[in-house]
Amino acid sequence: MSVLIVGSVALDTVETIKGKREETLGGSATFCSLAASSFTGVRLVGVVGSDFPERHVELYRRYKIDLEGLETAEGRTFRWAGKYADDFSTRETLNTELGVFERFDPKLPPNYRRTPFVLLGNIQPDLQARVLDQIEGKPFVVGDTMNLWIDLFPQKVVDLLPRLDVLTINDEEARQLSGKHNLSQAARWILDHGLGVLVIKRGEHGASAFSKDGRQFHLPAYCVDDVADPTGAGDTFAGALTGYMASRKATDFETFKKALVAGTLWASFLVEGFSTDGLLQLSHEDVLRRLAAFQEHTALPEMRLAMPNDTP
Amino acid sequence: MSVLIVGSVALDTVETIKGKREETLGGSATFCSLAASSFTGVRLVGVVGSDFPERHVELYRRYKIDLEGLETAEGRTFRWAGKYADDFSTRETLNTELGVFERFDPKLPPNYRRTPFVLLGNIQPDLQARVLDQIEGKPFVVGDTMNLWIDLFPQKVVDLLPRLDVLTINDEEARQLSGKHNLSQAARWILDHGLGVLVIKRGEHGASAFSKDGRQFHLPAYCVDDVADPTGAGDTFAGALTGYMASRKATDFETFKKALVAGTLWASFLVEGFSTDGLLQLSHEDVLRRLAAFQEHTALPEMRLAMPNDTP
């Protein structure tokens, strides 16, 4: 089944301890779409300027991404420039140029409106809502967001929760949105506001899922030897997760757990290269090898616990 | 098989958002020993002052902890006072009074010298080395340490590595000791200095083990609803881990993985109460219930990954 993905399309200039890349392909819709396209057909909704390089359009096409929803507007494409600390613990935004993205008003082509899986990439919550307003039927909706939107429009993010099946945010954002430090309490607060499943991303430490009906699933990250550029890791995680579920045509929690593994692995590939490189050089063999390693590194041993010295 | 545990014995005054406790039982040897005593016999090596309350001695006895190695010296017991931020993200040390601990020179009773499992709780690395100097035979040695010792005596910590089978440290300490930010690279650096297995504790995010021969095991933490007092969580983790291995009379990596689960669960119980309370109220049923929940929350689904849209 297809996934409709809305988000930003950007030209990123990124500097890390591993090097610098200028005006590479970025944006939440880009990372989400490329990751999801490993699993299923993708319909992209976004906007680029008249300066958007044709080679990036060709890249999308090579991954069979449907571009009917990608609008080209008069003006410059959204640009972002940032520099990561040598240890990747922080990043500094050096420049943000919204360009045509400033007036982005997502319009779904008619044949997009019944897409059964929707991924609302990280953009302003009003824009996410406007996409849902145009949807027909009852798709499975995954939403991503970030600290900026929780800062600026906390109520809009909360208002969106009942319209989402899944929200992916990181641990700090979960605390920020809920006002609770304890992650279990933060999860309950967010789920109590109408969400189906909350995914808390812990970066290099893994991820946790909490469902409205009390289920939990926690998984470690894949331990990457060498990070080149973490830009887009969260988008890639959400993209692979949603793409996996769409490819299985299923929305149950067991499928969701597998989708989290897919998200984890794809994010681990992404951060090994600059921009989208880590996803582009991906072969089926690489994926199988990494899945096997991840399974070996995380499979819980069968065990019982006998306590000889039971509480006196 | 028995475990020999050396560490501090302290009277802790702790304040958290959940309340305040004055002069409760604490210290690395206390938490390590109580946790290990769930699984096997414990021989404690430490020092207390002449003011050490008899009720704490009785508590150790109730848990069948061998106190032949617990020296009582003239003077005051080691005291520590600290206050945690409301969100537990930081803590401030309000008072440290070394008392008799300042002159602590661990002396092993003759019948302790052939103990097959040794846990060097978090104390000055010289003292840890002096314990190993008195050991006969080839025990399985687990060592714990902290940022303070890596700050003050980095070379002493490094010199100890070849004498340890396992070192448990947290992620920041691994980075500090190795000078590498990437945890996989940090692990390799530490293992290359002669250690057998490195356990990186990630606090509420779980733990990772890396072995000299290239094996890895990553596990999430148990997600605790409500933390009362995290003091001693790392000691408890190391104590349960070592106690579990001693009870299985095994040191292979598969047993070690199970020991990490035990450490994870015992630490989760500990933080739910002040001081040692979380361990004392522990019934066999509580343990079985939490193990089952942990297994349910972390069991990786069986999965294959077919990529319909393989790299073009």
Chai-1 contact restraints between the chains, C-beta under 6 A:
chainA,res_idxA,chainB,res_idxB,connection_type,confidence,min_distance_angstrom,max_distance_angstrom,comment,restraint_id
A,S37,B,N309,contact,1.0,0.0,6.0,A-B,restraint_1
A,S38,B,M307,contact,1.0,0.0,6.0,A-B,restraint_2
A,S38,B,N309,contact,1.0,0.0,6.0,A-B,restraint_3
A,R62,B,P312,contact,1.0,0.0,6.0,A-B,restraint_4
A,K64,B,N309,contact,1.0,0.0,6.0,A-B,restraint_5
A,D87,B,H181,contact,1.0,0.0,6.0,A-B,restraint_6
A,H181,B,D87,contact,1.0,0.0,6.0,A-B,restraint_7
A,S184,B,C223,contact,1.0,0.0,6.0,A-B,restraint_8
A,S184,B,D225,contact,1.0,0.0,6.0,A-B,restraint_9
A,R202,B,H205,contact,1.0,0.0,6.0,A-B,restraint_10
A,H205,B,R202,contact,1.0,0.0,6.0,A-B,restraint_11
A,H205,B,H205,contact,1.0,0.0,6.0,A-B,restraint_12
A,Q216,B,H297,contact,1.0,0.0,6.0,A-B,restraint_13
A,H218,B,P220,contact,1.0,0.0,6.0,A-B,restraint_14
A,H218,B,H297,contact,1.0,0.0,6.0,A-B,restraint_15
A,H218,B,T298,contact,1.0,0.0,6.0,A-B,restraint_16
A,P220,B,H218,contact,1.0,0.0,6.0,A-B,restraint_17
A,C223,B,S184,contact,1.0,0.0,6.0,A-B,restraint_18
A,D225,B,S184,contact,1.0,0.0,6.0,A-B,restraint_19
A,E254,B,P301,contact,1.0,0.0,6.0,A-B,restraint_20
A,K257,B,P301,contact,1.0,0.0,6.0,A-B,restraint_21
A,K258,B,P301,contact,1.0,0.0,6.0,A-B,restraint_22
A,K258,B,M303,contact,1.0,0.0,6.0,A-B,restraint_23
A,L282,B,T311,contact,1.0,0.0,6.0,A-B,restraint_24
A,S283,B,T311,contact,1.0,0.0,6.0,A-B,restraint_25
A,H284,B,M307,contact,1.0,0.0,6.0,A-B,restraint_26
A,H284,B,D310,contact,1.0,0.0,6.0,A-B,restraint_27
A,V287,B,L305,contact,1.0,0.0,6.0,A-B,restraint_28
A,L291,B,L305,contact,1.0,0.0,6.0,A-B,restraint_29
A,H297,B,Q216,contact,1.0,0.0,6.0,A-B,restraint_30
A,H297,B,H218,contact,1.0,0.0,6.0,A-B,restraint_31
A,T298,B,H218,contact,1.0,0.0,6.0,A-B,restraint_32
A,T298,B,L300,contact,1.0,0.0,6.0,A-B,restraint_33
A,L300,B,T298,contact,1.0,0.0,6.0,A-B,restraint_34
A,P301,B,E254,contact,1.0,0.0,6.0,A-B,restraint_35
A,P301,B,K257,contact,1.0,0.0,6.0,A-B,restraint_36
A,P301,B,K258,contact,1.0,0.0,6.0,A-B,restraint_37
A,M303,B,K258,contact,1.0,0.0,6.0,A-B,restraint_38
A,L305,B,V287,contact,1.0,0.0,6.0,A-B,restraint_39
A,L305,B,L291,contact,1.0,0.0,6.0,A-B,restraint_40
A,M307,B,S38,contact,1.0,0.0,6.0,A-B,restraint_41
A,M307,B,H284,contact,1.0,0.0,6.0,A-B,restraint_42
A,N309,B,S37,contact,1.0,0.0,6.0,A-B,restraint_43
A,N309,B,S38,contact,1.0,0.0,6.0,A-B,restraint_44
A,N309,B,K64,contact,1.0,0.0,6.0,A-B,restraint_45
A,D310,B,H284,contact,1.0,0.0,6.0,A-B,restraint_46
A,T311,B,L282,contact,1.0,0.0,6.0,A-B,restraint_47
A,T311,B,S283,contact,1.0,0.0,6.0,A-B,restraint_48
A,P312,B,R62,contact,1.0,0.0,6.0,A-B,restraint_49
